[in-house]
Amino acid sequence: MSNMRKKFRKTFGFFWFLIGNLIQIFIILIFVDFLRRKFNEWLVDFYVLTNCNYTVFCEMFDLLGISAAIVIGWALIRYIWFKTRYLKRIAKQKKEKNYVTKD
């Protein structure tokens, strides 16, 4: 009976995990679809209100993409610096402090 209960628990856990992931995927798909429709509506409103042509709008997206790439690159550089330099320096200072206090 105990072996059967373990198998049932594993099977139920797997199906619970599978159903939870499917629900998350559907929620994300619905949310992305909603955002895409809202963005298309905003895009049409933007074109109508500003009387803007496609080249100006594409240039704006290019600038946005370049600035996003710069910000992400800067964040990666800071993360690498933090992991490699800062944490090692702090560990070295703690080790030196412990060495001094032991004497």
Secondary structure as UniProt FT lines:
FT   HELIX           2..50
FT   HELIX           54..81
FT   HELIX           82..86
FT   HELIX           87..102
//
